[in-house]
Amino acid sequence: MKWSTVVAVALMMPGLALGEAEQGVPPAPPAPQALPAPGAPRAPRVTRPARPRAAEQAPAAPGVVTRQGNNWVEEVTGSAAAAPRIRIEADVGAIELRGAEQREVAYRVRRRVPASSEEDARRIFAMQPVRAERHGDVLVLTIEPPRGRALPADYQVTVPRGTSLAELETRAGLISARDLDGSVRAETAGGAIDVDNIGGAVHVETIGGAITIGAVKGKVEAETAGGAIKLVSAGGDVRLVSQFGEIEVGRAGGSVRVETAGGGIRIGTAAGDVFAETAGGNITVGEAGKVTVATAAGNIRVDYARALLRAESAAGSIHLGRCAGPVRAETAAGSIQAVIAASRGAWAESLLETALGDISVLVPRDLAMTIRAAVQMAGGQHRISTNLPLTQRGGQGPGPREISAEGAINGGGAFLRLRTVSGNIEIRSQK
């Protein structure tokens, strides 16, 4: 089997130097550098596209300034006419977006600066006003300093629930979005992402942090270079990628593709096909169409596959609950259990193979197939047991030897091959 190599991304996000604060421009941290392997999650772009001159410009009024420890904190509140889409751009800080039954966009921006006095703090804040600008059908909420990076700022924004698209970007900070009928795109270079109750599609990316997604009616795409991903439900296709972390999917209305370089994978139900791969961890699938799962170190469990099922483990057991189509299951070290539930039209050539472990399979009593089973290095305690009319062969004695069993069931059909180097094989017909 082939295993892809994934290179972890390491990032450093230096804090802002206090010595630059009184000039109004904290120094810019170096841009994140990443060299992902082919197929690995790419770093979020978090780039500011060039925009035409705004049709509307609405600098917010100065906010309330208070002293908190060594920092001066300004809280700016304001509102703007809603647009079909909204874009929130932050340099360093969290973004929290909520949908509500209202017509305007309301926002609260909280930012801080280490200044020597309130007067100096207000001067710095005034150099970097909060702006809500209309560009065509997009309302852009941001802070654009005269040069360099903006001050650290946290955004709390409430938009009309019917907003068609929300684009949220920050170079360092958490992102949260919920209760929106439209779609969400969110990118952060460092921080967790939390999304829930979204009526459209969701596309989220983070270089470092966990991703939690609740109920989404559209398709879902999520990537993180370091953290777990959890999805409760999606109405469309799902694609989740983590360089290191567990992945969990509750329910998907389409196909599911999940990949992680280190961590377990759990998938509940999928209306479409499932592809799941991990470099280290267990894989569990409840119900899906065609299933392809692979782990370099871990156990595999699939409760129900409605079509072709492929399962590979370099070291672990494989348990296949109900296979309505052909099966190919292979493990280098571990037992294999399978229940074949295919109809005559769905059955095709299948293989269950382990280098070290037992194989147990239950087959339909009326399915036409040809069975060929072999223990390649059987000891005195190894057996092939069956209640089917199979012809068994094998040498006698305690030393390693090959034993086999073969026969055509219900007139014969596509092969079911069972092979283990060292272990027992049990083949039973369902009653």
GUDOMAR-469730 format. One record per residue (C-alpha): x, y, z; chain. Coordinates in Angstrom, 1 decimal, padded with zeros to 4 digits. Layout:
N
FIMAR       u       v       w  ch
FIMAR       X       Y       Z   A
...
END
This chain:
431
FIMAR       u       v       w  ch
FIMAR   000.0   000.0   000.0   A
FIMAR   001.1   003.6  -000.5   A
FIMAR   001.3   006.1   002.2   A
FIMAR   001.7   009.8   001.6   A
FIMAR   004.2   011.8   003.6   A
FIMAR   002.9   015.0   005.2   A
FIMAR   005.3   017.7   006.3   A
FIMAR   004.0   019.7   009.4   A
FIMAR   004.0   023.4   009.1   A
FIMAR   005.7   025.4   011.8   A
FIMAR   004.9   029.0   012.3   A
FIMAR   006.0   031.7   014.7   A
FIMAR   003.9   034.8   015.3   A
FIMAR   006.0   037.3   017.3   A
FIMAR   004.1   039.7   019.5   A
FIMAR   004.0   043.5   018.8   A
FIMAR   007.0   045.5   020.1   A
FIMAR   005.9   048.1   022.6   A
FIMAR   008.6   050.5   021.6   A
FIMAR   006.9   051.3   018.2   A
FIMAR   003.5   052.0   019.8   A
FIMAR   003.8   055.7   020.3   A
FIMAR   004.6   056.1   016.6   A
FIMAR   001.1   054.6   015.9   A
FIMAR   002.5   051.7   014.0   A
FIMAR   003.4   048.4   015.7   A
FIMAR   006.1   046.5   013.7   A
FIMAR   004.9   044.0   011.2   A
FIMAR   005.5   040.3   012.1   A
FIMAR   007.3   038.3   009.4   A
FIMAR   005.0   036.6   006.9   A
FIMAR   004.3   032.9   007.8   A
FIMAR   006.6   030.5   005.9   A
FIMAR   005.5   027.0   005.0   A
FIMAR   006.7   024.3   002.8   A
FIMAR   003.8   021.8   002.7   A
FIMAR   004.3   018.4   001.1   A
FIMAR   002.2   017.6  -002.0   A
FIMAR  -001.4   017.1  -000.9   A
FIMAR  -000.8   018.8   002.4   A
FIMAR  -003.0   021.7   003.6   A
FIMAR  -001.9   025.0   002.1   A
FIMAR  -001.4   028.0   004.3   A
FIMAR  -004.3   030.4   004.3   A
FIMAR  -003.8   033.2   001.9   A
FIMAR  -004.9   036.0   004.2   A
FIMAR  -004.0   038.6   001.5   A
FIMAR  -005.7   041.8   000.9   A
FIMAR  -007.0   042.1  -002.6   A
FIMAR  -006.9   045.4  -004.4   A
FIMAR  -010.3   047.1  -004.2   A
FIMAR  -011.8   050.0  -006.2   A
FIMAR  -012.5   053.2  -004.5   A
FIMAR  -015.3   052.8  -002.1   A
FIMAR  -018.7   054.2  -003.1   A
FIMAR  -019.4   054.9   000.6   A
FIMAR  -016.8   055.7   003.3   A
FIMAR  -017.9   055.8   006.8   A
FIMAR  -015.1   056.2   009.4   A
FIMAR  -016.5   055.4   012.8   A
FIMAR  -016.6   058.0   015.5   A
FIMAR  -013.9   057.8   018.2   A
FIMAR  -014.8   055.3   020.9   A
FIMAR  -014.6   055.2   024.7   A
FIMAR  -011.0   054.9   025.9   A
FIMAR  -010.1   053.3   029.2   A
FIMAR  -006.9   052.1   031.0   A
FIMAR  -006.4   048.4   031.4   A
FIMAR  -003.1   047.4   032.9   A
FIMAR  -000.3   048.7   030.7   A
FIMAR  -002.6   049.2   027.7   A
FIMAR  -005.1   051.8   026.7   A
FIMAR  -008.3   050.2   025.2   A
FIMAR  -010.7   051.8   022.9   A
FIMAR  -014.2   050.4   022.2   A
FIMAR  -015.7   051.6   018.9   A
FIMAR  -019.3   051.0   018.1   A
FIMAR  -021.2   051.8   014.9   A
FIMAR  -023.6   050.7   012.2   A
FIMAR  -023.7   050.7   008.4   A
FIMAR  -026.3   049.9   005.7   A
FIMAR  -026.3   046.2   004.9   A
FIMAR  -024.9   044.8   001.6   A
FIMAR  -025.5   041.4   000.1   A
FIMAR  -022.0   040.4   001.2   A
FIMAR  -019.7   041.4   004.0   A
FIMAR  -015.9   041.2   004.4   A
FIMAR  -014.1   041.6   007.7   A
FIMAR  -010.3   042.1   007.6   A
FIMAR  -008.2   042.0   010.8   A
FIMAR  -004.5   042.0   011.2   A
FIMAR  -004.2   040.7   014.7   A
FIMAR  -007.4   039.9   016.6   A
FIMAR  -010.5   037.8   016.9   A
FIMAR  -013.6   038.0   014.7   A
FIMAR  -017.0   037.1   015.9   A
FIMAR  -019.9   037.3   013.4   A
FIMAR  -023.6   036.6   014.1   A
FIMAR  -026.7   036.7   011.9   A
FIMAR  -029.9   038.2   013.2   A
FIMAR  -033.3   039.5   012.1   A
FIMAR  -032.2   043.1   011.4   A
FIMAR  -031.6   045.4   008.4   A
FIMAR  -028.4   047.1   009.3   A
FIMAR  -024.9   045.9   010.2   A
FIMAR  -023.9   046.6   013.7   A
FIMAR  -020.3   046.3   015.0   A
FIMAR  -018.2   046.7   018.1   A
FIMAR  -014.4   046.9   017.6   A
FIMAR  -012.2   046.7   020.7   A
FIMAR  -008.5   047.6   020.3   A
FIMAR  -005.6   048.3   022.5   A
FIMAR  -002.2   050.2   022.5   A
FIMAR   000.6   050.5   025.1   A
FIMAR   000.8   054.3   025.2   A
FIMAR   002.3   056.6   027.9   A
FIMAR  -000.9   058.6   028.3   A
FIMAR  -004.5   058.7   027.3   A
FIMAR  -003.7   061.6   025.0   A
FIMAR  -001.1   059.6   023.2   A
FIMAR  -003.4   056.6   022.9   A
FIMAR  -006.2   058.7   021.4   A
FIMAR  -003.7   060.2   018.9   A
FIMAR  -002.7   056.7   017.8   A
FIMAR  -006.3   055.5   017.6   A
FIMAR  -007.2   058.5   015.5   A
FIMAR  -004.5   057.6   013.0   A
FIMAR  -006.1   054.2   012.4   A
FIMAR  -009.9   054.7   012.2   A
FIMAR  -012.3   051.9   011.9   A
FIMAR  -013.9   052.0   008.5   A
FIMAR  -017.1   050.5   007.0   A
FIMAR  -016.8   050.9   003.2   A
FIMAR  -019.2   049.8   000.5   A
FIMAR  -017.6   048.3  -002.6   A
FIMAR  -020.2   047.2  -005.1   A
FIMAR  -022.3   044.6  -003.3   A
FIMAR  -019.7   044.1  -000.5   A
FIMAR  -019.5   045.9   002.8   A
FIMAR  -015.9   045.9   004.0   A
FIMAR  -015.1   046.4   007.7   A
FIMAR  -011.5   047.0   008.5   A
FIMAR  -008.8   049.2   010.0   A
FIMAR  -006.3   050.6   007.5   A
FIMAR  -003.3   052.3   009.1   A
FIMAR  -001.3   054.9   007.1   A
FIMAR   001.6   052.3   007.0   A
FIMAR   002.5   049.0   008.5   A
FIMAR   000.1   046.8   010.5   A
FIMAR  -003.1   047.8   012.2   A
FIMAR  -003.4   047.7   016.0   A
FIMAR  -004.6   044.5   017.6   A
FIMAR  -008.4   044.6   017.4   A
FIMAR  -011.2   042.3   018.2   A
FIMAR  -014.4   042.5   016.0   A
FIMAR  -018.0   041.7   017.1   A
FIMAR  -020.3   042.1   014.2   A
FIMAR  -024.0   041.4   013.7   A
FIMAR  -025.4   041.2   010.2   A
FIMAR  -028.8   040.5   008.6   A
FIMAR  -029.4   036.8   008.7   A
FIMAR  -030.0   036.8   004.9   A
FIMAR  -026.4   038.0   004.1   A
FIMAR  -025.3   035.8   001.1   A
FIMAR  -021.6   035.6   001.9   A
FIMAR  -019.4   036.4   004.9   A
FIMAR  -015.6   036.6   004.3   A
FIMAR  -013.6   036.7   007.5   A
FIMAR  -009.8   037.1   007.6   A
FIMAR  -007.2   037.6   010.4   A
FIMAR  -003.5   037.0   010.5   A
FIMAR  -003.7   035.9   014.2   A
FIMAR  -006.9   035.3   016.1   A
FIMAR  -010.0   033.2   016.6   A
FIMAR  -012.9   033.3   014.2   A
FIMAR  -016.5   032.5   015.0   A
FIMAR  -019.5   032.7   012.7   A
FIMAR  -023.1   031.5   013.2   A
FIMAR  -026.8   031.9   012.4   A
FIMAR  -026.4   032.9   008.8   A
FIMAR  -028.5   031.9   005.8   A
FIMAR  -025.7   032.4   003.3   A
FIMAR  -022.1   031.0   003.0   A
FIMAR  -019.0   031.6   005.1   A
FIMAR  -015.3   031.8   004.1   A
FIMAR  -012.9   032.1   007.0   A
FIMAR  -009.1   032.2   007.1   A
FIMAR  -006.7   032.7   010.0   A
FIMAR  -002.9   032.3   010.2   A
FIMAR  -003.1   031.3   013.9   A
FIMAR  -006.2   030.5   015.9   A
FIMAR  -009.3   028.2   016.2   A
FIMAR  -012.4   028.5   014.0   A
FIMAR  -015.9   027.9   015.2   A
FIMAR  -018.9   027.9   012.8   A
FIMAR  -022.5   026.8   013.3   A
FIMAR  -026.0   027.1   011.9   A
FIMAR  -025.0   028.1   008.4   A
FIMAR  -027.5   027.9   005.5   A
FIMAR  -025.0   027.9   002.6   A
FIMAR  -021.5   026.5   002.1   A
FIMAR  -018.5   026.7   004.5   A
FIMAR  -014.8   027.0   003.6   A
FIMAR  -012.4   027.5   006.5   A
FIMAR  -008.6   027.4   006.9   A
FIMAR  -006.2   027.9   009.7   A
FIMAR  -002.5   027.3   010.1   A
FIMAR  -002.7   026.5   013.8   A
FIMAR  -005.8   025.6   015.7   A
FIMAR  -008.8   023.4   016.0   A
FIMAR  -011.9   023.7   013.7   A
FIMAR  -015.4   023.1   015.0   A
FIMAR  -018.3   023.2   012.6   A
FIMAR  -021.9   022.6   013.7   A
FIMAR  -024.9   022.4   011.3   A
FIMAR  -024.3   023.4   007.7   A
FIMAR  -026.8   023.0   004.9   A
FIMAR  -024.3   023.2   002.1   A
FIMAR  -020.9   021.7   001.4   A
FIMAR  -018.0   021.9   003.8   A
FIMAR  -014.3   022.3   003.2   A
FIMAR  -011.9   022.7   006.2   A
FIMAR  -008.1   022.6   006.5   A
FIMAR  -005.8   023.0   009.5   A
FIMAR  -002.0   022.5   009.8   A
FIMAR  -002.3   021.6   013.4   A
FIMAR  -005.5   020.7   015.3   A
FIMAR  -008.6   018.6   015.4   A
FIMAR  -011.6   019.0   013.1   A
FIMAR  -015.2   018.3   014.2   A
FIMAR  -018.2   018.5   011.9   A
FIMAR  -021.7   017.8   013.2   A
FIMAR  -023.6   017.8   009.9   A
FIMAR  -023.4   019.0   006.3   A
FIMAR  -026.0   018.9   003.6   A
FIMAR  -023.5   018.5   000.8   A
FIMAR  -020.0   017.1   000.1   A
FIMAR  -017.4   017.2   002.8   A
FIMAR  -013.6   017.6   002.6   A
FIMAR  -011.5   017.9   005.8   A
FIMAR  -007.7   017.9   006.0   A
FIMAR  -005.5   018.1   009.1   A
FIMAR  -001.7   017.8   009.3   A
FIMAR  -002.0   016.6   012.9   A
FIMAR  -005.3   016.0   014.7   A
FIMAR  -008.4   013.8   015.0   A
FIMAR  -011.2   014.3   012.5   A
FIMAR  -014.9   013.6   013.3   A
FIMAR  -017.9   013.8   011.0   A
FIMAR  -021.4   013.2   012.3   A
FIMAR  -023.5   013.2   009.1   A
FIMAR  -023.0   014.2   005.5   A
FIMAR  -025.6   014.6   002.7   A
FIMAR  -022.9   013.9   000.0   A
FIMAR  -019.5   012.3  -000.2   A
FIMAR  -016.8   012.6   002.5   A
FIMAR  -013.0   012.9   002.0   A
FIMAR  -010.9   013.2   005.2   A
FIMAR  -007.1   013.1   005.6   A
FIMAR  -004.9   013.5   008.7   A
FIMAR  -001.2   012.9   009.2   A
FIMAR  -001.8   011.8   012.8   A
FIMAR  -005.0   011.1   014.6   A
FIMAR  -008.1   009.0   014.5   A
FIMAR  -011.0   009.4   012.1   A
FIMAR  -014.7   008.9   013.0   A
FIMAR  -017.5   009.2   010.4   A
FIMAR  -021.1   008.6   011.2   A
FIMAR  -023.2   008.4   008.1   A
FIMAR  -022.7   009.7   004.5   A
FIMAR  -025.2   009.7   001.7   A
FIMAR  -022.3   009.4  -000.8   A
FIMAR  -018.9   007.7  -000.9   A
FIMAR  -016.2   007.9   001.9   A
FIMAR  -012.4   008.2   001.5   A
FIMAR  -010.5   008.4   004.8   A
FIMAR  -006.8   008.2   005.4   A
FIMAR  -004.6   008.6   008.4   A
FIMAR  -000.9   008.1   009.0   A
FIMAR  -001.6   006.9   012.6   A
FIMAR  -005.0   006.2   014.3   A
FIMAR  -008.1   004.2   014.2   A
FIMAR  -010.8   004.7   011.6   A
FIMAR  -014.5   004.2   012.2   A
FIMAR  -017.3   004.5   009.6   A
FIMAR  -021.0   004.0   010.3   A
FIMAR  -022.7   003.9   006.9   A
FIMAR  -021.7   005.1   003.5   A
FIMAR  -021.8   004.2  -000.2   A
FIMAR  -018.4   003.2  -001.6   A
FIMAR  -015.8   003.1   001.2   A
FIMAR  -012.0   003.5   000.9   A
FIMAR  -010.2   003.7   004.2   A
FIMAR  -006.5   003.3   005.1   A
FIMAR  -004.3   003.7   008.2   A
FIMAR  -000.6   003.2   008.8   A
FIMAR  -001.2   002.2   012.4   A
FIMAR  -004.6   001.5   013.8   A
FIMAR  -007.8  -000.5   013.7   A
FIMAR  -010.6  -000.1   011.1   A
FIMAR  -014.3  -000.6   011.6   A
FIMAR  -017.0  -000.1   009.0   A
FIMAR  -020.5  -000.9   010.0   A
FIMAR  -022.3  -000.7   006.6   A
FIMAR  -020.9  -000.2   003.1   A
FIMAR  -023.5   000.0   000.3   A
FIMAR  -020.9  -000.5  -002.4   A
FIMAR  -017.3  -001.5  -002.9   A
FIMAR  -015.3  -001.5   000.4   A
FIMAR  -011.5  -001.2   000.5   A
FIMAR  -009.8  -001.2   003.9   A
FIMAR  -006.0  -001.2   004.5   A
FIMAR  -004.0  -001.2   007.8   A
FIMAR  -000.3  -001.6   008.2   A
FIMAR  -000.9  -002.7   011.8   A
FIMAR  -004.4  -003.2   013.2   A
FIMAR  -007.5  -005.3   013.1   A
FIMAR  -010.3  -004.8   010.5   A
FIMAR  -014.0  -005.3   011.4   A
FIMAR  -016.5  -005.0   008.5   A
FIMAR  -020.1  -005.2   009.8   A
FIMAR  -022.2  -005.4   006.6   A
FIMAR  -020.8  -005.4   003.1   A
FIMAR  -023.4  -004.9   000.4   A
FIMAR  -020.8  -005.1  -002.4   A
FIMAR  -017.3  -006.6  -003.0   A
FIMAR  -014.6  -006.3  -000.4   A
FIMAR  -010.9  -005.9  -000.3   A
FIMAR  -009.4  -005.8   003.2   A
FIMAR  -005.7  -006.1   004.0   A
FIMAR  -003.7  -005.8   007.2   A
FIMAR  -000.1  -006.6   007.9   A
FIMAR  -000.8  -007.6   011.5   A
FIMAR  -004.3  -008.1   012.9   A
FIMAR  -007.5  -010.1   012.6   A
FIMAR  -010.2  -009.6   009.9   A
FIMAR  -013.9  -010.0   010.5   A
FIMAR  -016.5  -009.5   007.7   A
FIMAR  -020.2  -010.0   007.0   A
FIMAR  -020.9  -010.3   003.3   A
FIMAR  -024.4  -009.1   002.5   A
FIMAR  -024.1  -008.6  -001.3   A
FIMAR  -026.8  -009.5  -003.8   A
FIMAR  -026.0  -011.6  -006.9   A
FIMAR  -025.8  -008.5  -009.1   A
FIMAR  -023.6  -006.6  -006.7   A
FIMAR  -021.1  -009.3  -005.9   A
FIMAR  -017.6  -009.2  -007.5   A
FIMAR  -014.1  -010.7  -006.8   A
FIMAR  -013.1  -010.0  -003.2   A
FIMAR  -010.1  -010.5  -000.9   A
FIMAR  -009.5  -010.7   002.8   A
FIMAR  -005.8  -011.0   003.7   A
FIMAR  -003.6  -010.7   006.8   A
FIMAR   000.0  -011.5   007.4   A
FIMAR  -000.5  -012.3   011.1   A
FIMAR  -004.0  -012.9   012.4   A
FIMAR  -007.3  -014.8   012.1   A
FIMAR  -009.9  -014.3   009.4   A
FIMAR  -013.6  -014.8   010.1   A
FIMAR  -016.3  -014.3   007.4   A
FIMAR  -020.1  -014.8   007.2   A
FIMAR  -021.5  -015.2   003.7   A
FIMAR  -025.2  -015.3   002.4   A
FIMAR  -026.4  -018.8   002.0   A
FIMAR  -027.9  -018.1  -001.5   A
FIMAR  -025.0  -016.1  -003.0   A
FIMAR  -023.2  -017.8  -005.9   A
FIMAR  -019.4  -017.5  -005.3   A
FIMAR  -016.2  -019.5  -005.4   A
FIMAR  -014.2  -019.6  -002.1   A
FIMAR  -010.5  -020.2  -001.9   A
FIMAR  -008.9  -020.0   001.5   A
FIMAR  -005.3  -020.7   002.6   A
FIMAR  -003.1  -020.6   005.7   A
FIMAR   000.4  -020.4   004.3   A
FIMAR   002.4  -021.3   007.4   A
FIMAR   000.0  -023.3   009.6   A
FIMAR   001.2  -024.7   012.8   A
FIMAR  -000.4  -027.6   014.6   A
FIMAR  -003.1  -025.4   016.2   A
FIMAR  -004.2  -023.6   013.0   A
FIMAR  -007.4  -024.6   011.3   A
FIMAR  -009.8  -023.7   008.5   A
FIMAR  -013.3  -024.3   009.8   A
FIMAR  -016.5  -024.0   007.8   A
FIMAR  -020.1  -025.3   007.4   A
FIMAR  -019.9  -025.0   003.6   A
FIMAR  -019.1  -027.8   001.2   A
FIMAR  -015.4  -027.0   000.7   A
FIMAR  -012.6  -029.4  -000.2   A
FIMAR  -009.7  -029.1   002.3   A
FIMAR  -006.1  -029.9   001.7   A
FIMAR  -002.9  -029.7   003.7   A
FIMAR   000.0  -031.7   005.1   A
FIMAR   000.1  -033.4   008.5   A
FIMAR   002.4  -032.7   011.4   A
FIMAR   003.2  -029.9   013.7   A
FIMAR   005.7  -028.0   011.5   A
FIMAR   004.8  -025.0   009.3   A
FIMAR   002.8  -026.1   006.3   A
FIMAR   000.1  -024.7   004.0   A
FIMAR  -003.5  -025.8   004.4   A
FIMAR  -006.3  -024.7   002.1   A
FIMAR  -010.0  -025.0   001.4   A
FIMAR  -011.8  -024.4  -001.9   A
FIMAR  -015.2  -024.9  -003.4   A
FIMAR  -018.0  -023.5  -005.6   A
FIMAR  -021.0  -022.4  -003.6   A
FIMAR  -024.5  -022.2  -005.3   A
FIMAR  -022.9  -023.1  -008.6   A
FIMAR  -019.9  -020.9  -008.2   A
FIMAR  -019.3  -017.2  -009.1   A
FIMAR  -016.8  -014.4  -008.4   A
FIMAR  -013.9  -015.5  -006.1   A
FIMAR  -013.8  -014.8  -002.4   A
FIMAR  -010.1  -015.2  -001.5   A
FIMAR  -009.0  -015.6   002.1   A
FIMAR  -005.3  -015.6   003.0   A
FIMAR  -003.3  -015.5   006.2   A
FIMAR   000.3  -016.4   006.8   A
FIMAR  -000.2  -017.5   010.3   A
FIMAR  -003.7  -017.7   011.8   A
FIMAR  -007.1  -019.5   011.7   A
FIMAR  -009.8  -019.1   009.0   A
FIMAR  -013.5  -019.5   009.7   A
FIMAR  -016.1  -019.4   006.9   A
FIMAR  -019.8  -019.6   007.8   A
FIMAR  -023.0  -019.5   005.9   A
FIMAR  -025.8  -017.3   007.3   A
FIMAR  -028.7  -019.2   008.5   A
END
